Amino acid sequence: MRMPLLQIESLAAGYGKSDVLDDISVALFPGSLAYVLGAGGAGKTTLLMTIAGLVRPKRGAIRLDGEDIRRKRPSELLARGIAYVPRNRLLFSSLSVRDNLLAGVWRETDRPRIEADVARLTQRFPFLATCGGQSATRLTNGERQLLAIARALMTRPRLLLLDDPFDALAPLEAERVARLGAELAAEGAAVVIAQRNATPAAWPGEQAYLLDGGRLCRSEPCIGRSWPGLAASP
C-alpha cells in the first residue's frame, strides 16, 4: 500500500485569534505533483507556511512519515526535507547569484557535498554558471524564480512547496517552471504548487485542490479545469 509522505487531517490555522484555514485534509505522496488553487485570500499561502512550520496549527494533525510535526521549528522541518519557496522569492539583492544559491546551506560543513550539488544544479540551470558572479537583480523574472527554487533544491528536499511561482512570469517562463515541478516529482520529490489562477490543461500535474474561504471545497485528479472564480493562466 502506498504510504503518504505528508498527511494533513482536519487542519485549522491562522494568525492571532483569526482562523484562515479550517478543516483541511490532504495526503501528499512521494513523486507527486499537486496544485493548490484559489483566489487571493483563500488560504493557499497560509497552508504552505503551516506545512513549513512558519505558522502554528490551531487544530488538526500534520504528519511527516507518520511523525507529528505540528510543533517542529522551520529549521527542523527543513532538515527533515520540507523546503518552502515564498511568493516574493526572498532573493538577496546585495549578494551574487552564486551566494544566493548557497544562502540556504550556509551552515553546512560538508563542502564536497555542497560543491557537488552546485555542479548538479548548474548543469540543470546553465544560467547559474554564466551569471554566477552577477547580482541576482540582473536576472530575468523567470531566472529569479529558478534561482529561488535552486536554492531550495540545495537542501535536497523531499517535499517542495512553491508559493505562486508563476507570478510576473511570461508564459514560456511559467511553463518552464511547471515542467520543472514535474521533473522533480519524477525524480521522487513531492511537489506542491500554489497559485491564484487555473492551471493550463497542457501543464503536468496529478491532483488539484481548490481552496475557498480557507476550506477545501473541491479536489480533482486532473488539472486545467475551468473552476468558478478562477481565471485561466496566461
GUKEVEX-193495 format. One record per residue: residue number from 1; x, y, z of N, C-alpha, C, O in turn; chain; residue in one letter. Coordinates in steps of 0.05 Angstrom, whole numbers, always signed. Layout:
GUKEVEX-193495
{pt NUM {X Y Z} {X Y Z} {X Y Z} {X Y Z} "A" "A"}
...
//
This chain:
GUKEVEX-193495
{pt 1 {+17 -24 +0} {+0 +0 +0} {+17 +25 +0} {+36 +27 +16} "A" "M"}
{pt 2 {+11 +43 -17} {+26 +68 -19} {+21 +86 +5} {-2 +92 +11} "A" "R"}
{pt 3 {+43 +94 +18} {+40 +110 +43} {+46 +139 +36} {+65 +145 +21} "A" "M"}
{pt 4 {+30 +158 +48} {+35 +186 +42} {+60 +196 +56} {+68 +187 +77} "A" "P"}
{pt 5 {+74 +214 +43} {+97 +228 +55} {+87 +247 +76} {+98 +249 +98} "A" "L"}
{pt 6 {+65 +262 +70} {+54 +282 +88} {+24 +277 +90} {+10 +274 +70} "A" "L"}
{pt 7 {+14 +276 +114} {-15 +271 +119} {-25 +295 +136} {-16 +300 +158} "A" "Q"}
{pt 8 {-45 +309 +125} {-58 +332 +139} {-87 +324 +144} {-101 +315 +126} "A" "I"}
{pt 9 {-95 +327 +169} {-122 +319 +177} {-135 +341 +194} {-125 +349 +214} "A" "E"}
{pt 10 {-158 +350 +184} {-176 +369 +198} {-160 +393 +208} {-163 +402 +231} "A" "S"}
{pt 11 {-142 +403 +191} {-124 +425 +199} {-139 +452 +200} {-154 +459 +182} "A" "L"}
{pt 12 {-134 +467 +222} {-142 +494 +225} {-118 +511 +232} {-102 +502 +250} "A" "A"}
{pt 13 {-114 +534 +220} {-91 +551 +225} {-98 +580 +218} {-117 +585 +203} "A" "A"}
{pt 14 {-83 +598 +229} {-87 +626 +224} {-68 +643 +239} {-46 +634 +247} "A" "G"}
{pt 15 {-75 +668 +243} {-58 +688 +256} {-72 +701 +279} {-94 +712 +276} "A" "Y"}
{pt 16 {-60 +700 +303} {-74 +711 +326} {-100 +696 +332} {-100 +672 +333} "A" "G"}
{pt 17 {-121 +711 +335} {-147 +699 +340} {-163 +692 +315} {-184 +680 +316} "A" "K"}
{pt 18 {-151 +699 +292} {-165 +695 +267} {-157 +669 +254} {-134 +664 +250} "A" "S"}
{pt 19 {-177 +653 +247} {-172 +628 +232} {-173 +634 +202} {-191 +647 +192} "A" "D"}
{pt 20 {-152 +624 +188} {-152 +627 +159} {-159 +600 +146} {-174 +600 +126} "A" "V"}
{pt 21 {-150 +578 +157} {-155 +552 +147} {-174 +537 +166} {-172 +541 +191} "A" "L"}
{pt 22 {-191 +521 +156} {-210 +506 +173} {-216 +479 +160} {-224 +477 +137} "A" "D"}
{pt 23 {-210 +457 +175} {-218 +430 +167} {-205 +422 +140} {-219 +412 +122} "A" "D"}
{pt 24 {-179 +426 +138} {-164 +418 +114} {-153 +390 +118} {-139 +385 +137} "A" "I"}
{pt 25 {-159 +372 +99} {-148 +345 +100} {-136 +338 +72} {-151 +339 +52} "A" "S"}
{pt 26 {-110 +332 +71} {-96 +327 +46} {-75 +306 +51} {-62 +306 +72} "A" "V"}
{pt 27 {-71 +289 +32} {-48 +270 +32} {-30 +275 +9} {-39 +277 -14} "A" "A"}
{pt 28 {-4 +278 +14} {+16 +283 -7} {+35 +259 -8} {+45 +250 +13} "A" "L"}
{pt 29 {+40 +249 -32} {+55 +224 -35} {+82 +230 -49} {+84 +249 -64} "A" "F"}
{pt 30 {+102 +214 -43} {+128 +218 -57} {+124 +215 -87} {+109 +199 -97} "A" "P"}
{pt 31 {+138 +232 -102} {+137 +231 -131} {+112 +242 -143} {+105 +235 -166} "A" "G"}
{pt 32 {+97 +259 -128} {+72 +270 -139} {+75 +300 -142} {+91 +314 -129} "A" "S"}
{pt 33 {+59 +311 -161} {+58 +340 -166} {+29 +348 -162} {+11 +340 -177} "A" "L"}
{pt 34 {+24 +366 -143} {-3 +375 -137} {-5 +405 -138} {+15 +419 -133} "A" "A"}
{pt 35 {-28 +415 -145} {-34 +444 -146} {-54 +451 -124} {-73 +436 -119} "A" "Y"}
{pt 36 {-49 +473 -111} {-69 +485 -93} {-78 +511 -105} {-62 +530 -108} "A" "V"}
{pt 37 {-103 +512 -113} {-114 +534 -128} {-134 +550 -110} {-145 +539 -91} "A" "L"}
{pt 38 {-137 +575 -117} {-156 +592 -102} {-151 +621 -107} {-129 +629 -115} "A" "G"}
{pt 39 {-172 +637 -103} {-169 +666 -106} {-152 +677 -84} {-145 +663 -65} "A" "A"}
{pt 40 {-144 +703 -86} {-129 +716 -65} {-144 +715 -39} {-168 +721 -38} "A" "G"}
{pt 41 {-130 +708 -17} {-143 +706 +9} {-156 +680 +15} {-168 +676 +35} "A" "G"}
{pt 42 {-153 +660 -4} {-166 +634 +0} {-152 +617 +21} {-164 +599 +33} "A" "A"}
{pt 43 {-127 +624 +27} {-112 +609 +47} {-89 +592 +37} {-77 +576 +51} "A" "G"}
{pt 44 {-82 +596 +11} {-61 +580 -1} {-34 +584 +13} {-20 +565 +20} "A" "K"}
{pt 45 {-26 +609 +16} {+0 +615 +29} {+0 +606 +57} {+20 +595 +67} "A" "T"}
{pt 46 {-22 +609 +72} {-23 +600 +99} {-20 +570 +101} {-7 +560 +119} "A" "T"}
{pt 47 {-32 +556 +83} {-29 +526 +82} {+0 +518 +79} {+11 +502 +94} "A" "L"}
{pt 48 {+14 +530 +59} {+42 +523 +54} {+59 +531 +78} {+77 +516 +85} "A" "L"}
{pt 49 {+54 +555 +89} {+71 +564 +112} {+66 +547 +136} {+84 +543 +153} "A" "M"}
{pt 50 {+42 +536 +140} {+36 +518 +162} {+51 +492 +159} {+62 +482 +178} "A" "T"}
{pt 51 {+51 +481 +135} {+66 +457 +130} {+96 +461 +135} {+109 +443 +146} "A" "I"}
{pt 52 {+106 +485 +128} {+134 +491 +131} {+142 +499 +160} {+165 +503 +166} "A" "A"}
{pt 53 {+122 +501 +178} {+127 +508 +205} {+128 +538 +211} {+135 +545 +233} "A" "G"}
{pt 54 {+121 +554 +192} {+122 +583 +195} {+97 +594 +208} {+96 +616 +218} "A" "L"}
{pt 55 {+75 +578 +207} {+50 +585 +221} {+43 +560 +237} {+43 +538 +228} "A" "V"}
{pt 56 {+36 +565 +262} {+28 +543 +280} {-1 +535 +276} {-19 +552 +276} "A" "R"}
{pt 57 {-5 +509 +272} {-33 +500 +270} {-48 +503 +297} {-36 +500 +318} "A" "P"}
{pt 58 {-74 +508 +295} {-90 +511 +319} {-104 +485 +326} {-108 +478 +349} "A" "K"}
{pt 59 {-112 +470 +305} {-125 +444 +309} {-117 +426 +287} {-107 +435 +266} "A" "R"}
{pt 60 {-122 +400 +291} {-116 +381 +270} {-89 +369 +272} {-74 +373 +292} "A" "G"}
{pt 61 {-81 +354 +252} {-56 +339 +252} {-40 +343 +226} {-52 +346 +205} "A" "A"}
{pt 62 {-14 +344 +229} {+5 +344 +206} {+26 +324 +212} {+40 +325 +232} "A" "I"}
{pt 63 {+28 +304 +195} {+48 +282 +199} {+66 +279 +175} {+57 +279 +152} "A" "R"}
{pt 64 {+92 +277 +180} {+112 +272 +160} {+123 +244 +165} {+134 +239 +186} "A" "L"}
{pt 65 {+119 +226 +146} {+127 +198 +150} {+114 +187 +176} {+127 +171 +190} "A" "D"}
{pt 66 {+90 +195 +182} {+76 +185 +205} {+82 +200 +231} {+70 +194 +251} "A" "G"}
{pt 67 {+102 +218 +231} {+111 +232 +255} {+96 +259 +257} {+94 +274 +237} "A" "E"}
{pt 68 {+86 +265 +281} {+72 +290 +286} {+93 +313 +284} {+112 +313 +300} "A" "D"}
{pt 69 {+89 +333 +266} {+108 +354 +263} {+96 +382 +269} {+107 +402 +262} "A" "I"}
{pt 70 {+73 +382 +283} {+59 +407 +288} {+76 +427 +304} {+73 +451 +301} "A" "R"}
{pt 71 {+93 +417 +321} {+109 +435 +339} {+138 +437 +331} {+154 +448 +346} "A" "R"}
{pt 72 {+144 +427 +307} {+172 +429 +298} {+178 +457 +287} {+161 +470 +275} "A" "K"}
{pt 73 {+202 +467 +292} {+211 +492 +282} {+217 +490 +252} {+222 +468 +242} "A" "R"}
{pt 74 {+215 +513 +237} {+221 +512 +208} {+248 +499 +202} {+251 +484 +183} "A" "P"}
{pt 75 {+269 +505 +218} {+295 +494 +213} {+295 +464 +216} {+309 +450 +202} "A" "S"}
{pt 76 {+279 +454 +235} {+277 +425 +239} {+263 +412 +215} {+271 +390 +206} "A" "E"}
{pt 77 {+242 +425 +205} {+228 +414 +183} {+245 +415 +157} {+243 +397 +140} "A" "L"}
{pt 78 {+261 +436 +155} {+279 +438 +132} {+299 +414 +132} {+304 +402 +112} "A" "L"}
{pt 79 {+309 +409 +156} {+327 +386 +159} {+314 +359 +153} {+327 +340 +145} "A" "A"}
{pt 80 {+288 +358 +157} {+273 +333 +151} {+263 +332 +123} {+251 +312 +114} "A" "R"}
{pt 81 {+269 +353 +107} {+264 +351 +78} {+241 +368 +68} {+232 +363 +45} "A" "G"}
{pt 82 {+231 +387 +83} {+210 +405 +74} {+222 +432 +67} {+232 +446 +85} "A" "I"}
{pt 83 {+220 +440 +42} {+231 +466 +33} {+208 +483 +22} {+191 +474 +6} "A" "A"}
{pt 84 {+208 +508 +30} {+187 +527 +22} {+199 +550 +6} {+218 +563 +15} "A" "Y"}
{pt 85 {+188 +555 -18} {+197 +578 -34} {+174 +598 -34} {+153 +593 -47} "A" "V"}
{pt 86 {+178 +621 -21} {+156 +640 -18} {+150 +655 -44} {+166 +654 -63} "A" "P"}
{pt 87 {+127 +667 -45} {+119 +681 -69} {+138 +703 -77} {+143 +707 -101} "A" "R"}
{pt 88 {+149 +718 -58} {+167 +740 -64} {+196 +731 -69} {+214 +747 -73} "A" "N"}
{pt 89 {+201 +705 -67} {+226 +692 -73} {+248 +697 -53} {+266 +681 -50} "A" "R"}
{pt 90 {+248 +720 -40} {+267 +727 -19} {+296 +724 -28} {+312 +712 -13} "A" "L"}
{pt 91 {+302 +734 -51} {+330 +735 -60} {+343 +759 -48} {+330 +779 -42} "A" "L"}
{pt 92 {+370 +757 -44} {+385 +779 -31} {+398 +796 -53} {+416 +786 -67} "A" "F"}
{pt 93 {+388 +820 -56} {+398 +838 -77} {+428 +845 -74} {+441 +852 -93} "A" "S"}
{pt 94 {+438 +843 -49} {+466 +850 -44} {+485 +827 -50} {+509 +830 -48} "A" "S"}
{pt 95 {+474 +804 -55} {+490 +780 -60} {+491 +772 -89} {+472 +778 -104} "A" "L"}
{pt 96 {+512 +758 -97} {+513 +748 -124} {+494 +724 -127} {+483 +714 -108} "A" "S"}
{pt 97 {+491 +716 -152} {+474 +693 -158} {+484 +668 -143} {+468 +654 -131} "A" "V"}
{pt 98 {+510 +664 -144} {+521 +640 -130} {+517 +642 -100} {+509 +622 -88} "A" "R"}
{pt 99 {+521 +665 -89} {+517 +668 -60} {+488 +665 -52} {+482 +654 -30} "A" "D"}
{pt 100 {+470 +673 -69} {+441 +668 -64} {+436 +638 -64} {+420 +628 -48} "A" "N"}
{pt 101 {+448 +624 -83} {+445 +596 -85} {+454 +582 -60} {+442 +562 -51} "A" "L"}
{pt 102 {+475 +592 -48} {+487 +579 -24} {+474 +589 +2} {+480 +578 +23} "A" "L"}
{pt 103 {+456 +608 +1} {+446 +621 +25} {+431 +601 +43} {+431 +603 +67} "A" "A"}
{pt 104 {+418 +581 +30} {+403 +562 +46} {+419 +540 +60} {+409 +525 +76} "A" "G"}
{pt 105 {+445 +538 +53} {+462 +517 +64} {+487 +529 +76} {+508 +515 +78} "A" "V"}
{pt 106 {+485 +554 +85} {+510 +567 +95} {+520 +554 +120} {+544 +558 +127} "A" "W"}
{pt 107 {+503 +540 +135} {+513 +526 +159} {+524 +499 +154} {+536 +487 +171} "A" "R"}
{pt 108 {+521 +489 +130} {+531 +462 +123} {+561 +462 +123} {+574 +481 +115} "A" "E"}
{pt 109 {+573 +440 +133} {+602 +438 +134} {+613 +418 +114} {+637 +417 +110} "A" "T"}
{pt 110 {+596 +403 +101} {+604 +383 +81} {+608 +398 +54} {+591 +397 +37} "A" "D"}
{pt 111 {+631 +410 +51} {+637 +426 +27} {+637 +409 +1} {+626 +419 -19} "A" "R"}
{pt 112 {+648 +385 +1} {+647 +369 -23} {+618 +364 -32} {+612 +365 -56} "A" "P"}
{pt 113 {+600 +358 -13} {+572 +354 -20} {+560 +379 -31} {+545 +378 -51} "A" "R"}
{pt 114 {+566 +402 -19} {+555 +427 -28} {+564 +433 -57} {+548 +440 -74} "A" "I"}
{pt 115 {+590 +430 -62} {+600 +436 -89} {+589 +416 -109} {+585 +423 -132} "A" "E"}
{pt 116 {+585 +391 -101} {+573 +372 -119} {+544 +380 -126} {+536 +377 -149} "A" "A"}
{pt 117 {+529 +390 -107} {+502 +399 -112} {+502 +424 -129} {+485 +427 -147} "A" "D"}
{pt 118 {+521 +442 -125} {+523 +466 -142} {+528 +457 -171} {+516 +468 -190} "A" "V"}
{pt 119 {+546 +438 -175} {+552 +428 -202} {+527 +416 -214} {+522 +420 -238} "A" "A"}
{pt 120 {+513 +400 -198} {+489 +387 -208} {+468 +407 -217} {+455 +404 -238} "A" "R"}
{pt 121 {+464 +428 -200} {+443 +448 -207} {+453 +466 -229} {+436 +476 -245} "A" "L"}
{pt 122 {+478 +471 -231} {+489 +487 -253} {+484 +473 -280} {+479 +486 -300} "A" "T"}
{pt 123 {+486 +447 -280} {+480 +431 -304} {+451 +433 -311} {+444 +435 -335} "A" "Q"}
{pt 124 {+434 +434 -291} {+405 +436 -296} {+397 +464 -304} {+380 +468 -321} "A" "R"}
{pt 125 {+410 +484 -291} {+404 +512 -297} {+430 +526 -306} {+444 +537 -289} "A" "F"}
{pt 126 {+436 +526 -332} {+462 +536 -341} {+466 +566 -334} {+490 +574 -332} "A" "P"}
{pt 127 {+445 +582 -330} {+449 +610 -324} {+464 +614 -298} {+475 +635 -293} "A" "F"}
{pt 128 {+463 +593 -280} {+477 +595 -255} {+507 +598 -259} {+521 +610 -243} "A" "L"}
{pt 129 {+517 +586 -281} {+546 +588 -287} {+552 +614 -301} {+571 +628 -294} "A" "A"}
{pt 130 {+536 +622 -321} {+541 +646 -336} {+536 +671 -320} {+548 +692 -326} "A" "T"}
{pt 131 {+518 +670 -300} {+512 +694 -285} {+520 +691 -255} {+512 +708 -239} "A" "C"}
{pt 132 {+536 +671 -249} {+542 +665 -221} {+553 +688 -205} {+547 +692 -182} "A" "G"}
{pt 133 {+570 +705 -218} {+583 +727 -204} {+567 +753 -204} {+575 +772 -192} "A" "G"}
{pt 134 {+545 +753 -219} {+528 +777 -221} {+509 +779 -198} {+503 +760 -184} "A" "Q"}
{pt 135 {+498 +804 -194} {+477 +808 -174} {+452 +794 -184} {+446 +793 -208} "A" "S"}
{pt 136 {+437 +783 -165} {+412 +770 -172} {+392 +789 -184} {+373 +780 -198} "A" "A"}
{pt 137 {+395 +815 -180} {+376 +835 -190} {+379 +837 -221} {+361 +849 -234} "A" "T"}
{pt 138 {+400 +827 -233} {+404 +829 -262} {+391 +806 -277} {+391 +805 -301} "A" "R"}
{pt 139 {+380 +787 -262} {+366 +764 -275} {+338 +771 -285} {+327 +790 -275} "A" "L"}
{pt 140 {+328 +756 -304} {+300 +759 -312} {+282 +749 -290} {+292 +735 -271} "A" "T"}
{pt 141 {+257 +755 -291} {+238 +744 -271} {+238 +714 -270} {+237 +701 -249} "A" "N"}
{pt 142 {+239 +702 -294} {+240 +673 -295} {+265 +661 -283} {+264 +641 -268} "A" "G"}
{pt 143 {+288 +674 -288} {+313 +664 -276} {+313 +668 -246} {+324 +651 -231} "A" "E"}
{pt 144 {+301 +690 -236} {+300 +694 -207} {+283 +672 -194} {+290 +662 -173} "A" "R"}
{pt 145 {+261 +664 -207} {+245 +643 -196} {+260 +616 -196} {+259 +601 -176} "A" "Q"}
{pt 146 {+274 +611 -217} {+290 +586 -218} {+313 +587 -198} {+319 +566 -186} "A" "L"}
{pt 147 {+324 +610 -193} {+345 +612 -173} {+333 +607 -145} {+346 +593 -129} "A" "L"}
{pt 148 {+310 +617 -139} {+297 +612 -114} {+291 +582 -110} {+295 +572 -88} "A" "A"}
{pt 149 {+283 +569 -132} {+278 +540 -130} {+304 +525 -127} {+306 +506 -111} "A" "I"}
{pt 150 {+324 +533 -142} {+350 +520 -140} {+362 +523 -112} {+373 +503 -101} "A" "A"}
{pt 151 {+358 +546 -99} {+368 +549 -72} {+354 +529 -53} {+366 +518 -35} "A" "R"}
{pt 152 {+328 +525 -57} {+313 +505 -41} {+323 +477 -47} {+325 +460 -29} "A" "A"}
{pt 153 {+330 +471 -73} {+340 +445 -80} {+367 +438 -68} {+374 +415 -66} "A" "L"}
{pt 154 {+382 +459 -60} {+408 +454 -47} {+404 +439 -21} {+423 +427 -11} "A" "M"}
{pt 155 {+380 +441 -9} {+375 +427 +16} {+365 +398 +11} {+360 +383 +30} "A" "T"}
{pt 156 {+364 +390 -14} {+355 +363 -21} {+328 +356 -10} {+325 +336 +5} "A" "R"}
{pt 157 {+307 +372 -16} {+281 +367 -3} {+267 +343 -14} {+270 +334 -36} "A" "P"}
{pt 158 {+251 +331 +4} {+232 +310 -4} {+205 +321 -10} {+189 +309 -24} "A" "R"}
{pt 159 {+199 +345 +2} {+174 +359 -3} {+181 +388 -9} {+192 +402 +7} "A" "L"}
{pt 160 {+174 +397 -34} {+180 +424 -43} {+153 +439 -46} {+136 +431 -61} "A" "L"}
{pt 161 {+152 +462 -32} {+128 +478 -31} {+133 +504 -46} {+150 +520 -38} "A" "L"}
{pt 162 {+119 +509 -69} {+124 +532 -85} {+99 +550 -84} {+77 +542 -92} "A" "L"}
{pt 163 {+103 +574 -73} {+80 +593 -70} {+79 +612 -93} {+96 +630 -96} "A" "D"}
{pt 164 {+59 +609 -110} {+54 +626 -133} {+79 +630 -150} {+87 +653 -154} "A" "D"}
{pt 165 {+92 +609 -159} {+118 +612 -173} {+115 +624 -201} {+135 +631 -213} "A" "P"}
{pt 166 {+90 +627 -211} {+87 +638 -238} {+82 +668 -237} {+77 +680 -258} "A" "F"}
{pt 167 {+82 +680 -214} {+76 +709 -211} {+96 +725 -228} {+121 +722 -224} "A" "D"}
{pt 168 {+86 +742 -245} {+102 +761 -261} {+119 +747 -282} {+137 +759 -293} "A" "A"}
{pt 169 {+113 +722 -288} {+128 +707 -309} {+114 +708 -336} {+90 +708 -337} "A" "L"}
{pt 170 {+130 +709 -357} {+120 +706 -384} {+110 +677 -387} {+119 +660 -373} "A" "A"}
{pt 171 {+91 +673 -406} {+80 +646 -410} {+101 +624 -413} {+98 +602 -401} "A" "P"}
{pt 172 {+122 +628 -429} {+142 +607 -432} {+158 +603 -407} {+166 +580 -401} "A" "L"}
{pt 173 {+163 +624 -391} {+177 +621 -366} {+160 +606 -346} {+170 +588 -332} "A" "E"}
{pt 174 {+134 +612 -346} {+116 +597 -328} {+115 +568 -335} {+114 +551 -318} "A" "A"}
{pt 175 {+114 +562 -361} {+113 +534 -370} {+139 +520 -362} {+138 +496 -354} "A" "E"}
{pt 176 {+161 +534 -363} {+187 +521 -355} {+186 +514 -325} {+196 +492 -318} "A" "R"}
{pt 177 {+175 +531 -309} {+173 +525 -280} {+154 +502 -275} {+160 +484 -259} "A" "V"}
{pt 178 {+132 +501 -290} {+113 +479 -287} {+126 +452 -295} {+122 +432 -281} "A" "A"}
{pt 179 {+141 +453 -317} {+155 +428 -325} {+176 +420 -305} {+181 +396 -301} "A" "R"}
{pt 180 {+189 +440 -293} {+209 +433 -273} {+196 +419 -249} {+207 +400 -239} "A" "L"}
{pt 181 {+173 +428 -241} {+158 +415 -220} {+153 +386 -227} {+156 +368 -209} "A" "G"}
{pt 182 {+146 +380 -251} {+141 +352 -260} {+167 +336 -260} {+167 +313 -253} "A" "A"}
{pt 183 {+189 +348 -268} {+214 +335 -269} {+223 +327 -240} {+232 +305 -236} "A" "E"}
{pt 184 {+220 +345 -222} {+227 +340 -194} {+210 +318 -182} {+220 +301 -166} "A" "L"}
{pt 185 {+184 +318 -189} {+167 +297 -179} {+175 +270 -191} {+175 +250 -176} "A" "A"}
{pt 186 {+182 +270 -216} {+191 +245 -229} {+217 +234 -216} {+222 +210 -217} "A" "A"}
{pt 187 {+232 +252 -204} {+257 +244 -190} {+251 +235 -161} {+270 +227 -147} "A" "E"}
{pt 188 {+226 +237 -153} {+219 +226 -126} {+209 +245 -106} {+199 +236 -85} "A" "G"}
{pt 189 {+212 +271 -110} {+202 +291 -91} {+172 +294 -93} {+160 +289 -115} "A" "A"}
{pt 190 {+159 +302 -72} {+131 +311 -73} {+132 +342 -77} {+146 +356 -62} "A" "A"}
{pt 191 {+118 +352 -97} {+118 +380 -104} {+90 +391 -102} {+71 +380 -113} "A" "V"}
{pt 192 {+87 +414 -88} {+62 +427 -86} {+65 +455 -96} {+82 +470 -88} "A" "V"}
{pt 193 {+48 +463 -116} {+48 +489 -128} {+22 +503 -121} {+1 +494 -128} "A" "I"}
{pt 194 {+24 +526 -107} {+0 +542 -101} {-1 +565 -120} {+20 +578 -125} "A" "A"}
{pt 195 {-24 +570 -131} {-27 +592 -150} {-56 +603 -150} {-74 +589 -142} "A" "Q"}
{pt 196 {-58 +628 -159} {-85 +641 -158} {-101 +634 -183} {-126 +636 -181} "A" "R"}
{pt 197 {-89 +626 -204} {-103 +621 -229} {-106 +592 -235} {-92 +575 -225} "A" "N"}
{pt 198 {-125 +586 -253} {-129 +558 -262} {-104 +550 -277} {-92 +566 -291} "A" "A"}
{pt 199 {-97 +525 -276} {-73 +514 -289} {-80 +505 -317} {-99 +490 -321} "A" "T"}
{pt 200 {-65 +514 -337} {-70 +505 -364} {-70 +474 -366} {-54 +461 -353} "A" "P"}
{pt 201 {-88 +464 -382} {-91 +435 -384} {-65 +422 -395} {-61 +398 -390} "A" "A"}
{pt 202 {-49 +437 -410} {-25 +426 -421} {-3 +422 -400} {+17 +408 -405} "A" "A"}
{pt 203 {-6 +434 -377} {+15 +432 -356} {+12 +405 -342} {-11 +396 -338} "A" "W"}
{pt 204 {+34 +394 -333} {+32 +368 -318} {+22 +371 -290} {+23 +393 -279} "A" "P"}
{pt 205 {+12 +350 -279} {+2 +350 -252} {-16 +326 -247} {-26 +315 -266} "A" "G"}
{pt 206 {-18 +318 -221} {-34 +295 -215} {-60 +302 -200} {-81 +290 -204} "A" "E"}
{pt 207 {-59 +323 -183} {-82 +329 -166} {-84 +359 -163} {-64 +373 -161} "A" "Q"}
{pt 208 {-109 +369 -162} {-114 +397 -157} {-133 +400 -134} {-153 +387 -133} "A" "A"}
{pt 209 {-126 +418 -116} {-143 +424 -93} {-152 +453 -95} {-136 +471 -99} "A" "Y"}
{pt 210 {-178 +458 -92} {-189 +485 -93} {-196 +494 -66} {-213 +482 -52} "A" "L"}
{pt 211 {-184 +516 -57} {-190 +528 -31} {-208 +552 -36} {-205 +567 -55} "A" "L"}
{pt 212 {-227 +555 -18} {-246 +578 -19} {-252 +585 +10} {-264 +569 +25} "A" "D"}
{pt 213 {-245 +610 +18} {-251 +618 +45} {-237 +601 +67} {-248 +598 +89} "A" "G"}
{pt 214 {-213 +591 +60} {-198 +575 +79} {-207 +546 +82} {-198 +532 +99} "A" "G"}
{pt 215 {-226 +537 +65} {-235 +510 +66} {-230 +496 +39} {-230 +508 +18} "A" "R"}
{pt 216 {-225 +470 +41} {-221 +454 +17} {-248 +447 +6} {-262 +430 +17} "A" "L"}
{pt 217 {-255 +460 -16} {-283 +457 -26} {-284 +438 -50} {-306 +430 -58} "A" "C"}
{pt 218 {-261 +431 -61} {-262 +413 -84} {-234 +401 -89} {-214 +414 -85} "A" "R"}
{pt 219 {-234 +377 -99} {-209 +363 -106} {-214 +347 -131} {-234 +333 -134} "A" "S"}
{pt 220 {-195 +349 -150} {-198 +335 -175} {-172 +321 -182} {-150 +332 -176} "A" "E"}
{pt 221 {-173 +298 -195} {-148 +283 -202} {-136 +293 -228} {-119 +279 -239} "A" "P"}
{pt 222 {-143 +316 -238} {-131 +326 -262} {-131 +357 -261} {-145 +369 -245} "A" "C"}
{pt 223 {-115 +369 -278} {-110 +397 -278} {-122 +411 -303} {-127 +397 -323} "A" "I"}
{pt 224 {-127 +437 -301} {-135 +452 -324} {-165 +456 -326} {-175 +465 -347} "A" "G"}
{pt 225 {-181 +449 -305} {-209 +454 -306} {-216 +483 -302} {-202 +497 -288} "A" "R"}
{pt 226 {-237 +492 -314} {-247 +520 -311} {-265 +521 -287} {-289 +519 -290} "A" "S"}
{pt 227 {-254 +524 -264} {-269 +525 -239} {-280 +553 -234} {-266 +572 -241} "A" "W"}
{pt 228 {-304 +555 -224} {-315 +582 -219} {-296 +599 -201} {-285 +589 -182} "A" "P"}
{pt 229 {-293 +624 -209} {-277 +643 -194} {-248 +642 -200} {-232 +657 -188} "A" "G"}
{pt 230 {-239 +625 -218} {-211 +623 -226} {-208 +630 -255} {-222 +618 -272} "A" "L"}
{pt 231 {-190 +648 -261} {-185 +655 -288} {-163 +637 -299} {-146 +628 -284} "A" "A"}
{pt 232 {-163 +633 -325} {-142 +617 -337} {-115 +632 -336} {-114 +656 -339} "A" "A"}
{pt 233 {-94 +617 -332} {-67 +629 -331} {-60 +637 -360} {-71 +626 -379} "A" "S"}
{pt 234 {-41 +656 -362} {-33 +664 -389} {-18 +642 -404} {-10 +646 -427} "A" "P"}
//
